[in-house]
Amino acid sequence: QDAKRMLLAALNAVSSVPTLMECSFDSFARCLLTSAEYRLYPGAMQECTYLPFKGVAKFVIMYPGLCQLLYRSGMIKDIEAEVVHSRDFFDFTRGSNRKLVFEPFDGDEAERGERIGVYCIIRNTFGGEHIKYLTARDVMGLKARSPAGKSSFSPWNSEHPLDVDWMWMKSALKQNKFVPKSPMLSA
């Protein structure tokens, strides 16, 4: 069963990003082994992807995969993340009486306006809650520092808005310092 999943992962990855065939065999094999170790696979569920960087294939965890790892930790009860657009109603107060109110624009998705920020709320199994909000400037700074932000195959640079939204939400999730620390979450 595991060998079949590995083969399907390899085929999915190469069919989505054909230039992976130009990467070193060792780096591609490392991607497959990392997928098996984390039990995250490229494909329709978008748990992870393999991206080519100067002849080297890199394993990259996507937002759904990161959420899956967090839930597997047993410490997370709920994760909520949303991209905030200019025509949405958004009110966020930091501090000891923090409050977040978000109401998406009631209309066509294309009319929501530009992305102005993203938030992530993590609730743990002990009753704690942590909110992280990033402005568009914060997110663009993270993208600029990311090697994936420069790849034409990266969801950061996708023509599909939902792919870009996933990257914004992943950024807020990874910047949320309430996330349990684990080597698996650093990929």
Disulfide bonds with the S-S distance in Angstrom:
none
